[in-house]
């Protein structure tokens, strides 16, 4: 057996919980429960990792902004971690780790750059945990000199940046957010893991941070904070930066390392449970690994109009490793943290990932926090209103399309935290091609982002959306609809309606007032074209249906042509394809109504679908697929 295979067998032995960690029984998340569902994970991971054997390090990227060294950080630490895992050239691995440390040159100014330092911190700590002086896999392959250099860097950073006062949970309940949601957890996770190492080292254990407390006190405080942070996300609908592929990965990487390295069985259990809920939420709302539904902070251009470059999307890649579906892609960014981890999704989650047709057609309704409290809308300090209400994600999912919108009031954009209102995405994704989508969007013009630009109402496969005016929105430019050409089978116009037909679904787009014009995007890499409204505040109606024997092209067209909206006293009255009667106020007063009832912005459920359900703030989350059901309890006991 080769050295690599011997070492990989040891890696799996460690990851299984027999070495260096507590073996716990977690409902739905332990290896014993989920190993069968994840069959083939180890072989797929081994094959992908072995593909790096003998390869040189990528040439480091140099940014004109000397503080922005995130790309170099990933290049050095991914290269080092791969070499350690493969058992190759330990001297080069150590050199790469030292090169990472040299990027920051022992200067706090470099480490304070939130776009660089902690982004690869999870990889650095994984290297230390597995190959340092107390390494779980191979002790001492990370040399003492390298380790001392890392610890000095961690001391310089955390002794200044970690504050016990920031780890309070009584008033904020962890919803006072620094920087942004993903920056917040990266910073406190970095301080948690740094204090874990510093409190054990004789040179740092008795020294006090700038706030007067030693590393051991910081570690205890951040461990408690992490438990409350996890509990609160499960209680109140998961993340504010909702359904964002890369920001969500950046957020959950810390949860993976809490699970793997905490040494606290309760934090390990809570972490595994939250990962189950996160992946179940992702799995129920994806087609072929491409996520649908309303999203936040989706930057305009390629990110909003394509499927995240298909297999280069990080969560798409993890679907491949967990299930074998999709295609293998290079292990980049933070994926080694997720891959070199004993967490495996519960079988319910894996079934949701693979059984696309069997999921059927269903609605997803989720309450998400987003409103600001006390005017603290950021940046860098956000304070979230913790009450249910304000923003509801609504998705209608079928085996061939997912249509999603957010329900909210047409209130001022200043009422929202900017991490919630920035670049909200709504529209449809279609099965069969990562770029098959119809997106409703306001341009941001010369700005990188707009805020609270659109409001909408949706019932099943029918949606009405409208641009919000200045004051209620910010930087909202031309109102438009993107029609992606990826997988597009047929498109045409009839009676002022645009029809876009994909292999498994049929879509119709109607501009209620003023008509539209066609605009080609200047970015030639994008696969589609824009329909731009001539009257910017006209509502747009989107209808989507599955293509079946009873919904042929001709039958769909006939039904759509027969659904004629009427406008009376600033209200659009529309009977939808699915039978819902919409009343949509175009003067932004009051809430849209469906079947005579205003949109419910304060549902009792934080999450509600056939597969994932939780009462708001209950701490009890149920996952279900078929006859299999598991309940995760996130309620904290007294003293936790």
HELIX and SHEET records of a PDB file:
HELIX    1   1 UNK A    3  UNK A   13  1                                  11    
HELIX    2   2 UNK A   14  UNK A   18  3                                   5    
HELIX    3   3 UNK A   31  UNK A   34  1                                   4    
HELIX    4   4 UNK A   41  UNK A   50  1                                  10    
HELIX    5   5 UNK A   70  UNK A   86  1                                  17    
HELIX    6   6 UNK A   90  UNK A  104  1                                  15    
HELIX    7   7 UNK A  108  UNK A  111  1                                   4    
HELIX    8   8 UNK A  117  UNK A  120  5                                   4    
HELIX    9   9 UNK A  121  UNK A  131  1                                  11    
HELIX   10  10 UNK A  144  UNK A  161  1                                  18    
HELIX   11  11 UNK A  164  UNK A  167  5                                   4    
HELIX   12  12 UNK A  181  UNK A  198  1                                  18    
HELIX   13  13 UNK A  215  UNK A  235  1                                  21    
HELIX   14  14 UNK A  245  UNK A  261  1                                  17    
HELIX   15  15 UNK A  265  UNK A  283  1                                  19    
HELIX   16  16 UNK A  302  UNK A  305  1                                   4    
HELIX   17  17 UNK A  310  UNK A  312  5                                   3    
HELIX   18  18 UNK A  314  UNK A  323  1                                  10    
HELIX   19  19 UNK A  335  UNK A  339  1                                   5    
HELIX   20  20 UNK A  347  UNK A  354  1                                   8    
HELIX   21  21 UNK A  357  UNK A  359  5                                   3    
HELIX   22  22 UNK A  413  UNK A  415  5                                   3    
HELIX   23  23 UNK A  418  UNK A  421  1                                   4    
HELIX   24  24 UNK A  553  UNK A  561  1                                   9    
SHEET    1   A 3 UNK A 176  UNK A 178  0                                        
SHEET    2   A 3 UNK A 381  UNK A 384 -1                                        
SHEET    3   A 3 UNK A 372  UNK A 377 -1                                        
SHEET    1   B 2 UNK A 286  UNK A 287  0                                        
SHEET    2   B 2 UNK A 290  UNK A 291 -1                                        
SHEET    1   C12 UNK A 516  UNK A 519  0                                        
SHEET    2   C12 UNK A 528  UNK A 533 -1                                        
SHEET    3   C12 UNK A 479  UNK A 484 -1                                        
SHEET    4   C12 UNK A 437  UNK A 442 -1                                        
SHEET    5   C12 UNK A 426  UNK A 430 -1                                        
SHEET    6   C12 UNK A 401  UNK A 407 -1                                        
SHEET    7   C12 UNK A 392  UNK A 397 -1                                        
SHEET    8   C12 UNK A 362  UNK A 367 -1                                        
SHEET    9   C12 UNK A 605  UNK A 608 -1                                        
SHEET   10   C12 UNK A 612  UNK A 615 -1                                        
SHEET   11   C12 UNK A 620  UNK A 625 -1                                        
SHEET   12   C12 UNK A 628  UNK A 633 -1                                        
SHEET    1   D 6 UNK A 454  UNK A 459  0                                        
SHEET    2   D 6 UNK A 462  UNK A 467 -1                                        
SHEET    3   D 6 UNK A 540  UNK A 546 -1                                        
SHEET    4   D 6 UNK A 505  UNK A 511 -1                                        
SHEET    5   D 6 UNK A 497  UNK A 502 -1                                        
SHEET    6   D 6 UNK A 488  UNK A 494 -1                                        
SHEET    1   E 5 UNK A 566  UNK A 568  0                                        
SHEET    2   E 5 UNK A 571  UNK A 575 -1                                        
SHEET    3   E 5 UNK A 581  UNK A 585 -1                                        
SHEET    4   E 5 UNK A 593  UNK A 594 -1                                        
SHEET    5   E 5 UNK A 597  UNK A 598 -1                                        
END                                                                             
